[in-house]
Amino acid sequence: MKKCSGFAPTVLRVVVGLTFFLHGWQKLTQIGPAQFGGFLSSLGVPMSGFFGYVVTSVEFLGGIALILGLLTHLSAKLLAINMLVALFLVHIKKGFFVSGGGMELVLLLLAATVSILLSGPGKWAVDNYFKKK
């Protein structure tokens, strides 16, 4: 079992990356970054139009980067910040369960991104090809 432990971060990274990629894709193609910015405006977020595009880009591109294991530390850090903001701005006041808009999924994604930050990208990652030997 110990010889497989280096693959655990890979599994987590790919699944979390896919989740963020799909959420970013949804904002990009179905909701629209500008409309998402309108939602942020309703929450009182300054420069909400700009941040609509930032959040969409971070989720979409950060998700792809996590799937590949490319710029893993930076991607996980930006996605963790994204989840912290979502947690405190929207979800924490709606309770725990995702069915009521609560923090369940956001908290899980925050924990997963922090775990990736702490463990690194795992054995199968593009980042590993750029390590100094």
Residue frames relative to the residue before (quaternion, step in Angstrom):
aa qw qx qy qz dx dy dz
M 1.0000 0.0000 0.0000 0.0000 0.00 0.00 0.00
K 0.6389 0.5575 -0.3378 0.4085 3.58 0.96 -0.81
K 0.6581 0.5196 -0.3264 0.4364 3.61 1.00 -0.72
C 0.6630 0.4811 -0.3014 0.4879 3.60 1.24 -0.30
S 0.4752 0.7162 -0.4273 0.2804 3.61 1.21 -0.28
G 0.6089 0.5645 -0.3562 0.4286 3.63 1.13 -0.48
F 0.6413 0.5240 -0.3230 0.4582 3.56 1.25 -0.30
A 0.4954 0.6769 -0.4217 0.3443 3.61 1.22 -0.37
P 0.6775 0.4635 -0.3243 0.4701 3.66 0.81 -0.79
T 0.5969 0.5673 -0.3614 0.4373 3.58 1.11 -0.62
V 0.6569 0.5067 -0.3056 0.4673 3.56 0.90 -0.95
L 0.6664 0.4989 -0.2948 0.4692 3.58 0.88 -0.96
R 0.6645 0.5268 -0.2974 0.4387 3.57 0.89 -0.99
V 0.6820 0.4888 -0.2928 0.4585 3.60 0.88 -0.92
V 0.6861 0.4772 -0.2942 0.4636 3.61 0.85 -0.89
V 0.6562 0.4850 -0.3054 0.4908 3.59 0.96 -0.83
G 0.6347 0.5297 -0.3236 0.4603 3.57 1.00 -0.79
L 0.6457 0.5132 -0.3146 0.4699 3.58 0.96 -0.84
T 0.6373 0.5322 -0.3201 0.4561 3.58 0.99 -0.84
F 0.6871 0.4614 -0.2856 0.4831 3.59 0.87 -0.92
F 0.6162 0.5526 -0.3446 0.4429 3.59 0.97 -0.83
L 0.6986 0.4717 -0.2772 0.4611 3.58 0.85 -0.97
H 0.6302 0.5067 -0.3367 0.4825 3.61 1.05 -0.66
G 0.6462 0.5017 -0.3089 0.4851 3.58 1.03 -0.77
W 0.6314 0.5326 -0.3180 0.4654 3.58 1.02 -0.86
Q 0.6369 0.5276 -0.3150 0.4656 3.56 1.02 -0.84
K 0.6661 0.4817 -0.2989 0.4847 3.59 0.95 -0.86
L 0.6686 0.5178 -0.2911 0.4474 3.56 1.02 -0.80
T 0.8230 0.2999 -0.1207 0.4670 3.58 0.80 -0.98
Q 0.7704 0.3541 -0.1972 0.4920 3.61 1.01 -0.65
I 0.7478 0.3561 -0.2009 0.5232 3.56 0.87 -0.95
G 0.2927 -0.7451 0.5295 0.2805 3.54 0.84 -1.07
P 0.5158 -0.6683 0.4382 0.3087 3.59 -0.85 0.94
A 0.6373 0.5261 -0.3358 0.4520 3.60 1.03 -0.72
Q 0.6616 0.4847 -0.3059 0.4835 3.60 0.97 -0.82
F 0.6142 0.5214 -0.3476 0.4796 3.57 1.05 -0.70
G 0.6102 0.5418 -0.3338 0.4720 3.57 1.09 -0.73
G 0.6144 0.5414 -0.3345 0.4665 3.59 1.10 -0.69
F 0.6228 0.5193 -0.3274 0.4849 3.55 1.06 -0.76
L 0.6525 0.5066 -0.3138 0.4682 3.58 0.95 -0.88
S 0.6112 0.5532 -0.3382 0.4539 3.58 1.08 -0.74
S 0.6522 0.5214 -0.3114 0.4536 3.58 1.00 -0.84
L 0.6635 0.4750 -0.2933 0.4981 3.58 1.27 -0.39
G 0.5482 -0.6396 0.3779 0.3842 3.56 1.32 -0.06
V 0.3788 0.7253 -0.4913 0.2984 3.59 1.21 0.35
P 0.3832 -0.7123 0.5316 0.2514 3.61 -0.79 0.96
M 0.8220 0.1572 -0.1449 0.5278 3.60 -1.16 0.62
S 0.1198 0.8642 -0.4808 0.0879 3.55 1.10 0.78
G 0.6109 0.5495 -0.3575 0.4438 3.60 1.02 -0.66
F 0.6490 0.5106 -0.2928 0.4820 3.53 0.99 -0.92
F 0.7157 0.4585 -0.2622 0.4569 3.57 0.85 -0.98
G 0.5249 0.5989 -0.4134 0.4416 3.59 1.23 -0.31
Y 0.6870 0.4548 -0.2652 0.5009 3.55 1.01 -0.86
V 0.6273 0.5422 -0.3397 0.4438 3.60 1.01 -0.77
V 0.6839 0.4824 -0.2907 0.4637 3.59 0.80 -1.00
T 0.6387 0.5234 -0.3233 0.4621 3.58 0.94 -0.87
S 0.6814 0.4913 -0.2812 0.4640 3.59 0.91 -0.94
V 0.6510 0.5167 -0.3192 0.4553 3.57 0.92 -0.89
E 0.6855 0.4716 -0.2964 0.4690 3.59 0.88 -0.87
F 0.6931 0.4811 -0.2806 0.4576 3.59 0.87 -0.94
L 0.7511 0.3849 -0.2140 0.4918 3.59 0.66 -1.11
G 0.6346 0.5271 -0.3258 0.4619 3.59 1.04 -0.75
G 0.6197 0.5384 -0.3300 0.4661 3.56 1.10 -0.71
I 0.6486 0.5013 -0.3096 0.4818 3.57 0.96 -0.89
A 0.6557 0.5196 -0.3105 0.4512 3.58 0.91 -0.92
L 0.6571 0.4937 -0.3211 0.4706 3.61 0.95 -0.79
I 0.6191 0.5417 -0.3535 0.4453 3.59 0.92 -0.82
L 0.7294 0.4245 -0.2295 0.4849 3.57 0.92 -0.94
G 0.3619 -0.7058 0.5188 0.3190 3.58 1.12 -0.58
L 0.4546 0.6655 -0.4404 0.3956 3.55 1.12 0.76
L 0.8172 -0.0174 -0.0478 0.5741 3.58 -0.71 1.11
T 0.0786 0.8709 -0.4809 0.0638 3.52 1.11 0.82
H 0.6747 0.5036 -0.3148 0.4381 3.58 0.81 -0.96
L 0.6767 0.4850 -0.2882 0.4730 3.58 0.86 -0.96
S 0.6620 0.5106 -0.3089 0.4535 3.60 0.88 -0.91
A 0.6733 0.4888 -0.2959 0.4692 3.58 0.88 -0.93
K 0.6351 0.5281 -0.3293 0.4575 3.59 1.01 -0.76
L 0.6807 0.4807 -0.2919 0.4695 3.61 0.86 -0.93
L 0.6685 0.4896 -0.2985 0.4736 3.58 1.00 -0.79
A 0.6109 0.5301 -0.3468 0.4749 3.61 1.09 -0.63
I 0.6378 0.5073 -0.3215 0.4822 3.59 0.98 -0.83
N 0.6148 0.5529 -0.3272 0.4574 3.57 1.01 -0.84
M 0.6982 0.4649 -0.2681 0.4739 3.57 0.91 -0.94
L 0.6038 0.5455 -0.3580 0.4579 3.61 1.06 -0.65
V 0.6606 0.4952 -0.3019 0.4766 3.56 0.92 -0.92
A 0.6607 0.5000 -0.3092 0.4667 3.60 0.89 -0.92
L 0.6231 0.5583 -0.3332 0.4348 3.58 1.00 -0.84
F 0.7807 0.3637 -0.1894 0.4715 3.56 0.68 -1.11
L 0.6758 0.5005 -0.3005 0.4500 3.60 1.07 -0.59
V 0.8259 0.2135 -0.0677 0.5174 3.59 0.96 -0.84
H 0.8363 0.3829 -0.1609 0.3580 3.54 0.36 -1.29
I 0.6172 0.5894 -0.3717 0.3654 3.62 0.95 -0.72
K 0.6891 0.4841 -0.2852 0.4576 3.58 1.04 -0.72
K 0.6560 0.5086 -0.3058 0.4665 3.59 1.29 -0.15
G 0.6291 -0.5541 0.3345 0.4304 3.58 1.24 0.28
F 0.7123 -0.4850 0.3245 0.3900 3.53 -1.29 -0.23
F 0.7608 0.4550 -0.2424 0.3941 3.57 0.61 -1.14
V 0.5336 -0.6613 0.4438 0.2846 3.53 -0.97 0.99
S 0.5752 0.6068 -0.3778 0.3978 3.61 1.12 -0.56
G 0.7336 0.3519 -0.2184 0.5389 3.58 1.19 -0.47
G 0.6122 -0.5586 0.3460 0.4398 3.57 1.25 0.30
G 0.4080 0.7586 -0.4249 0.2785 3.55 1.32 0.22
M 0.7263 -0.5126 0.3181 0.3296 3.49 -1.43 0.03
E 0.3335 0.7951 -0.4677 0.1944 3.62 1.24 -0.08
L 0.7441 0.3932 -0.2266 0.4903 3.62 0.61 -1.10
V 0.6494 0.5265 -0.3200 0.4456 3.58 0.93 -0.88
L 0.6527 0.5084 -0.3045 0.4719 3.58 0.99 -0.85
L 0.6444 0.5166 -0.3097 0.4711 3.56 1.01 -0.82
L 0.6782 0.4752 -0.2908 0.4792 3.60 0.93 -0.87
L 0.6082 0.5321 -0.3507 0.4732 3.59 1.09 -0.64
A 0.6654 0.4936 -0.2999 0.4730 3.59 0.87 -0.93
A 0.6563 0.5153 -0.3133 0.4534 3.59 0.96 -0.82
T 0.6727 0.4797 -0.3122 0.4689 3.61 0.91 -0.81
V 0.6273 0.5085 -0.3369 0.4840 3.60 1.05 -0.69
S 0.6246 0.5342 -0.3340 0.4615 3.59 1.01 -0.76
I 0.6483 0.5022 -0.3075 0.4827 3.59 0.99 -0.84
L 0.6167 0.5412 -0.3394 0.4599 3.59 1.03 -0.76
L 0.7232 0.4530 -0.2412 0.4621 3.57 0.93 -0.93
S 0.7538 0.4108 -0.2199 0.4633 3.59 0.96 -0.82
G 0.4381 -0.6599 0.4857 0.3697 3.57 1.13 -0.60
P 0.7298 -0.5017 0.2773 0.3726 3.56 -1.30 0.13
G 0.5091 -0.6282 0.4442 0.3858 3.60 1.16 -0.37
K 0.7461 -0.4532 0.2748 0.4030 3.55 -1.33 0.11
W 0.7710 0.2975 -0.1734 0.5358 3.60 0.88 -0.86
A 0.3769 0.6991 -0.5178 0.3178 3.57 -0.04 1.31
V 0.5501 -0.6018 0.4665 0.3430 3.56 -1.07 0.74
D 0.5757 0.6093 -0.3720 0.3986 3.61 1.04 -0.71
N 0.6285 0.5697 -0.3348 0.4104 3.58 1.03 -0.75
Y 0.6398 0.5290 -0.3287 0.4503 3.60 1.15 -0.49
F 0.7090 0.4311 -0.2550 0.4965 3.57 1.24 -0.31
K 0.4179 0.6999 -0.4746 0.3320 3.60 1.26 0.14
K 0.4359 -0.6502 0.5454 0.2995 3.53 -1.13 0.67
K 0.3016 -0.7711 0.5386 0.1561 3.53 -0.81 0.99
